[in-house]
Amino acid sequence: MFLCGDNPEILREYPYHVRDVHISDPFILADPVTRRYYTYVQFVDTRRFPDVPAGPGHFYVLESQDLIHWSKPQVCFEQGDFWADKDYWAPECHIWQGRYYLISSFRAEGTYRRCQCLVSDSPKGPFMPVQGEPVTPEGWHCLDGTLYVDRKGAPWLVFCHEWLQVGDGQICAVPLSMDLGKAVGEPMILFRASDGPWTGNSGVTDGPFLHRLPGGKLLMLWSSFTPEGAYAISYAVSESGEIFGPWQQRKEPLYALDGGHGMLFHAFSGQLMMACHGPNEHSRKRILLFEMEETDAALHIINEVTGNWYNRIGGSGQRYAYKAQNRETPCFLADPRG
């Protein structure tokens, strides 16, 4: 086991503890070039960091060595003459053909929310639009775009067609150009919120993320609400092993304690990790980090290591929340610094 304590030298460079990072929809990039972790946020704690530019039209990057201690936020994208000034939601950073691509949702007044790709030569930015237009379909209200690369090496955008527009929210996919700048085919509906036997009647589909299991099966994490109203994560498995499906839904949630929008990554130790936010109350959202176990056919949680559930737990566990702040030292199976 590795205990991730508060070393004074680390705190000088990385003063922002994971229990304090206010974030929605955390996506963690384990960058093999810099051997650092990066996550991206759309708002900044101005009381803690009063000198960091704030307001809509910004994305900020945080850096970490150990997943627990994070750097001061740094601007990695600002609006300028970019078309959107609202709903900078769920930024993800993917490495594609040697460059860093920030994929996110955006909106301008009087328009629908759409997804677009930004690019940089550094995980810290600055990021710039690949092209001037979004990649999701005209006339569709969308969010939560993520990158998937198929077995032939072709890139796809997987995204949510919002329940606000279609009632029964959809998970969709569209093929992209090699520079991720435009769609090069028609969108397809992969499945709907009502296909998940663990969901309630909210119609919500959130946070798709693709991952290939060791035996080759293609898995997709996604989020919705349980019949009890808790935000939750589950997954579907493609019977064909490709984006086309058909998709077989897990019967139960993977995590249902009011945490969602999950993604998977490998720590530098090699350990598979899942990140999500919890609870689903905006002002209290924090990163939850889980150590995971995968087989040829399934995914399981081993342990939540950040302790952010301790006094913020929701869903079916809400009445078991502790009042005191967690003082436990985060403990990993192996040193996340690798």
C-alpha positions as semicolon CSV with decimal commas, in nm:
position;residue;x (nm);y (nm);z (nm)
1;M;0,000;0,000;0,000
2;F;0,111;0,359;-0,065
3;L;0,005;0,642;0,167
4;C;-0,013;0,977;-0,014
5;G;0,071;1,225;0,262
6;D;0,106;1,605;0,257
7;N;0,480;1,650;0,196
8;P;0,573;2,022;0,241
9;E;0,779;2,024;-0,081
10;I;0,485;1,887;-0,280
11;L;0,245;2,137;-0,122
12;R;0,450;2,433;-0,245
13;E;0,406;2,330;-0,609
14;Y;0,075;2,146;-0,573
15;P;-0,127;2,326;-0,301
16;Y;-0,480;2,223;-0,409
17;H;-0,590;1,906;-0,229
18;V;-0,827;1,673;-0,412
19;R;-1,082;1,716;-0,131
20;D;-1,100;2,088;-0,211
21;V;-1,106;2,082;-0,593
22;H;-1,451;2,201;-0,702
23;I;-1,515;2,027;-1,033
24;S;-1,788;1,882;-1,253
25;D;-1,734;1,582;-1,481
26;P;-1,363;1,526;-1,404
27;F;-1,153;1,381;-1,684
28;I;-0,797;1,284;-1,593
29;L;-0,524;1,262;-1,854
30;A;-0,221;1,055;-1,750
31;D;0,028;1,210;-1,990
32;P;0,308;0,968;-2,086
33;V;0,530;1,254;-2,208
34;T;0,543;1,468;-1,893
35;R;0,458;1,187;-1,648
36;R;0,201;1,414;-1,490
37;Y;-0,175;1,398;-1,446
38;Y;-0,397;1,675;-1,581
39;T;-0,762;1,761;-1,526
40;Y;-0,966;2,045;-1,672
41;V;-1,222;2,271;-1,504
42;Q;-1,456;2,545;-1,623
43;F;-1,465;2,754;-1,305
44;V;-1,210;2,872;-1,051
45;D;-1,215;2,923;-0,673
46;T;-1,158;3,301;-0,668
47;R;-1,122;3,311;-0,289
48;R;-0,834;3,065;-0,298
49;F;-0,686;3,191;-0,627
50;P;-0,785;3,560;-0,659
51;D;-0,524;3,636;-0,927
52;V;-0,650;3,372;-1,174
53;P;-0,874;3,523;-1,448
54;A;-1,234;3,420;-1,379
55;G;-1,569;3,427;-1,552
56;P;-1,741;3,244;-1,839
57;G;-1,548;3,160;-2,152
58;H;-1,252;2,993;-1,981
59;F;-1,109;2,647;-1,929
60;Y;-0,841;2,589;-1,665
61;V;-0,591;2,305;-1,630
62;L;-0,470;2,151;-1,303
63;E;-0,154;1,936;-1,283
64;S;-0,064;1,665;-1,033
65;Q;0,213;1,414;-0,960
66;D;0,009;1,186;-0,736
67;L;-0,365;1,246;-0,806
68;I;-0,412;1,397;-0,460
69;H;-0,218;1,726;-0,468
70;W;-0,302;1,955;-0,760
71;S;-0,154;2,278;-0,893
72;K;-0,299;2,625;-0,898
73;P;-0,545;2,656;-1,193
74;Q;-0,394;2,789;-1,514
75;V;-0,596;2,921;-1,811
76;C;-0,564;2,682;-2,106
77;F;-0,845;2,821;-2,325
78;E;-1,026;3,154;-2,333
79;Q;-1,307;3,261;-2,558
80;G;-1,156;3,544;-2,763
81;D;-1,351;3,545;-3,089
82;F;-1,477;3,187;-3,038
83;W;-1,849;3,154;-3,115
84;A;-1,967;3,030;-2,771
85;D;-1,972;3,204;-2,435
86;K;-2,193;2,966;-2,231
87;D;-2,209;2,607;-2,109
88;Y;-1,840;2,524;-2,119
89;W;-1,914;2,175;-1,989
90;A;-1,733;1,844;-1,938
91;P;-1,390;1,912;-2,098
92;E;-1,192;1,601;-2,187
93;C;-0,831;1,590;-2,308
94;H;-0,726;1,308;-2,542
95;I;-0,392;1,242;-2,710
96;W;-0,443;1,184;-3,082
97;Q;-0,166;1,162;-3,343
98;G;0,085;1,321;-3,106
99;R;-0,124;1,625;-3,015
100;Y;-0,361;1,710;-2,731
101;Y;-0,732;1,752;-2,811
102;L;-0,974;1,916;-2,570
103;I;-1,330;1,804;-2,647
104;S;-1,616;1,984;-2,480
105;S;-1,970;2,119;-2,498
106;F;-2,038;2,486;-2,577
107;R;-2,336;2,715;-2,633
108;A;-2,409;3,072;-2,741
109;E;-2,717;3,273;-2,651
110;G;-3,014;3,168;-2,864
111;T;-2,849;2,844;-2,986
112;Y;-2,838;2,478;-2,893
113;R;-2,551;2,325;-2,698
114;R;-2,301;2,154;-2,929
115;C;-1,965;1,974;-2,908
116;Q;-1,638;2,087;-3,059
117;C;-1,269;1,990;-3,058
118;L;-0,980;2,217;-2,959
119;V;-0,613;2,133;-3,012
120;S;-0,273;2,212;-2,859
121;D;0,083;2,081;-2,862
122;S;0,083;2,079;-2,482
123;P;-0,159;1,939;-2,221
124;K;-0,147;2,285;-2,063
125;G;-0,256;2,461;-2,382
126;P;-0,320;2,711;-2,508
127;F;-0,593;2,527;-2,698
128;M;-0,739;2,655;-3,022
129;P;-1,042;2,535;-3,225
130;V;-0,951;2,277;-3,487
131;Q;-1,211;2,431;-3,718
132;G;-1,468;2,706;-3,681
133;E;-1,778;2,488;-3,651
134;P;-1,896;2,225;-3,402
135;V;-1,893;1,857;-3,497
136;T;-2,233;1,751;-3,362
137;P;-2,532;1,761;-3,601
138;E;-2,708;2,084;-3,693
139;G;-3,033;2,123;-3,501
140;W;-2,937;1,875;-3,227
141;H;-2,907;1,977;-2,859
142;C;-2,598;1,782;-2,742
143;L;-2,338;1,747;-2,470
144;D;-2,062;1,528;-2,324
145;G;-1,863;1,445;-2,637
146;T;-1,584;1,188;-2,602
147;L;-1,330;1,042;-2,844
148;Y;-1,340;0,679;-2,958
149;V;-1,090;0,525;-3,202
150;D;-1,214;0,209;-3,370
151;R;-1,010;-0,102;-3,452
152;K;-0,934;0,036;-3,798
153;G;-0,782;0,352;-3,644
154;A;-1,071;0,583;-3,738
155;P;-1,186;0,848;-3,488
156;W;-1,545;0,890;-3,370
157;L;-1,725;1,137;-3,147
158;V;-1,958;0,964;-2,903
159;F;-2,200;1,208;-2,741
160;C;-2,540;1,259;-2,579
161;H;-2,844;1,385;-2,770
162;E;-3,018;1,556;-2,482
163;W;-3,338;1,438;-2,319
164;L;-3,446;1,806;-2,313
165;Q;-3,496;1,782;-2,690
166;V;-3,589;1,417;-2,744
167;G;-3,744;1,308;-2,412
168;D;-3,572;0,969;-2,398
169;G;-3,205;1,078;-2,405
170;Q;-2,976;0,913;-2,658
171;I;-2,613;0,804;-2,674
172;C;-2,499;0,868;-3,031
173;A;-2,186;0,844;-3,244
174;V;-2,061;1,024;-3,553
175;P;-1,740;0,956;-3,755
176;L;-1,483;1,237;-3,755
177;S;-1,217;1,362;-3,993
178;M;-0,862;1,264;-3,899
179;D;-0,796;1,613;-3,759
180;L;-1,114;1,584;-3,543
181;G;-1,240;1,905;-3,703
182;K;-1,561;1,789;-3,869
183;A;-1,810;1,504;-3,900
184;V;-1,760;1,287;-4,207
185;G;-2,075;1,076;-4,186
186;E;-2,425;1,061;-4,048
187;P;-2,491;1,027;-3,674
188;M;-2,622;0,697;-3,539
189;I;-2,818;0,629;-3,221
190;L;-2,645;0,359;-3,015
191;F;-2,902;0,330;-2,735
192;R;-3,144;0,535;-2,522
193;A;-3,184;0,610;-2,151
194;S;-3,482;0,375;-2,125
195;D;-3,263;0,085;-2,242
196;G;-3,083;0,089;-1,906
197;P;-3,277;-0,138;-1,665
198;W;-3,121;0,046;-1,369
199;T;-3,252;0,390;-1,467
200;G;-3,565;0,571;-1,356
201;N;-3,793;0,783;-1,572
202;S;-3,563;1,087;-1,601
203;G;-3,471;1,013;-1,963
204;V;-3,119;1,144;-1,895
205;T;-2,807;1,012;-2,070
206;D;-2,478;1,162;-1,950
207;G;-2,105;1,109;-1,972
208;P;-2,028;0,830;-2,222
209;F;-1,674;0,691;-2,205
210;L;-1,533;0,399;-2,407
211;H;-1,290;0,137;-2,276
212;R;-1,174;-0,196;-2,416
213;L;-1,159;-0,482;-2,165
214;P;-0,856;-0,719;-2,160
215;G;-1,038;-0,984;-2,364
216;G;-1,127;-0,733;-2,637
217;K;-1,486;-0,648;-2,545
218;L;-1,582;-0,281;-2,586
219;L;-1,737;-0,125;-2,275
220;M;-1,912;0,212;-2,242
221;L;-1,959;0,387;-1,908
222;W;-2,259;0,620;-1,894
223;S;-2,466;0,797;-1,630
224;S;-2,831;0,857;-1,550
225;F;-3,057;0,862;-1,244
226;T;-3,185;0,564;-1,049
227;P;-3,557;0,526;-0,967
228;E;-3,471;0,672;-0,623
229;G;-3,332;0,986;-0,790
230;A;-2,960;0,926;-0,727
231;Y;-2,707;1,013;-0,997
232;A;-2,535;0,689;-1,093
233;I;-2,286;0,520;-1,327
234;S;-2,332;0,192;-1,508
235;Y;-2,204;0,046;-1,833
236;A;-2,300;-0,134;-2,151
237;V;-2,096;-0,386;-2,352
238;S;-2,098;-0,403;-2,731
239;E;-2,177;-0,752;-2,853
240;S;-1,990;-0,687;-3,178
241;G;-1,687;-0,535;-3,006
242;E;-1,738;-0,216;-3,205
243;I;-1,923;0,111;-3,176
244;F;-2,218;-0,018;-3,378
245;G;-2,323;-0,255;-3,099
246;P;-2,574;-0,394;-3,026
247;W;-2,518;-0,279;-2,669
248;Q;-2,599;-0,508;-2,378
249;Q;-2,679;-0,307;-2,065
250;R;-2,561;-0,396;-1,715
251;K;-2,864;-0,463;-1,498
252;E;-2,743;-0,270;-1,194
253;P;-2,549;0,053;-1,142
254;L;-2,173;0,031;-1,100
255;Y;-2,190;0,321;-0,852
256;A;-2,515;0,474;-0,724
257;L;-2,425;0,698;-0,430
258;D;-2,507;1,021;-0,618
259;G;-2,183;1,024;-0,817
260;G;-2,157;1,015;-1,194
261;H;-2,000;1,108;-1,527
262;G;-1,730;0,845;-1,493
263;M;-1,415;0,783;-1,698
264;L;-1,130;0,532;-1,680
265;F;-0,753;0,575;-1,698
266;H;-0,439;0,388;-1,597
267;A;-0,226;0,543;-1,324
268;F;0,150;0,543;-1,381
269;S;0,160;0,243;-1,146
270;G;-0,044;0,052;-1,404
271;Q;-0,353;0,044;-1,182
272;L;-0,685;0,099;-1,362
273;M;-0,868;0,395;-1,206
274;M;-1,213;0,551;-1,241
275;A;-1,282;0,921;-1,187
276;C;-1,623;1,079;-1,144
277;H;-1,780;1,361;-0,944
278;G;-1,992;1,329;-0,634
279;P;-2,234;1,430;-0,502
280;N;-2,442;1,571;-0,787
281;E;-2,510;1,897;-0,603
282;H;-2,314;2,167;-0,786
283;S;-2,147;2,350;-0,496
284;R;-2,038;2,023;-0,330
285;K;-1,902;1,839;-0,636
286;R;-1,558;1,687;-0,584
287;I;-1,344;1,425;-0,759
288;L;-1,402;1,064;-0,657
289;L;-1,116;0,830;-0,750
290;F;-1,165;0,454;-0,751
291;E;-0,922;0,168;-0,794
292;M;-1,081;-0,074;-1,039
293;E;-1,068;-0,440;-1,132
294;E;-1,142;-0,559;-1,485
295;T;-1,195;-0,904;-1,632
296;D;-1,259;-1,013;-1,989
297;A;-1,630;-0,945;-1,940
298;A;-1,682;-0,707;-1,648
299;L;-1,567;-0,407;-1,445
300;H;-1,569;-0,381;-1,065
301;I;-1,480;-0,121;-0,803
302;I;-1,205;-0,221;-0,560
303;N;-1,190;0,092;-0,343
304;E;-1,256;0,467;-0,338
305;V;-0,925;0,628;-0,241
306;T;-0,986;1,003;-0,217
307;G;-1,231;0,995;0,074
308;N;-1,456;1,251;-0,090
309;W;-1,765;1,034;-0,026
310;Y;-1,701;1,055;0,351
311;N;-1,921;1,354;0,433
312;R;-2,074;1,421;0,091
313;I;-2,227;1,082;0,016
314;G;-2,571;1,082;-0,146
315;G;-2,815;0,844;-0,307
316;S;-2,895;0,534;-0,104
317;G;-2,602;0,608;0,129
318;Q;-2,702;0,962;0,226
319;R;-2,816;0,880;0,578
320;Y;-2,480;0,716;0,646
321;A;-2,277;1,033;0,581
322;Y;-2,039;1,150;0,853
323;K;-2,057;1,510;0,971
324;A;-1,683;1,555;1,022
325;Q;-1,441;1,631;0,739
326;N;-1,231;1,330;0,640
327;R;-0,878;1,334;0,783
328;E;-0,767;0,994;0,650
329;T;-0,449;0,991;0,440
330;P;-0,536;0,870;0,087
331;C;-0,409;0,516;0,037
332;F;-0,337;0,352;-0,302
333;L;-0,258;-0,009;-0,385
334;A;0,059;0,122;-0,554
335;D;0,236;0,456;-0,578
336;P;0,043;0,655;-0,846
337;R;0,366;0,834;-0,941
338;G;0,481;0,506;-1,096
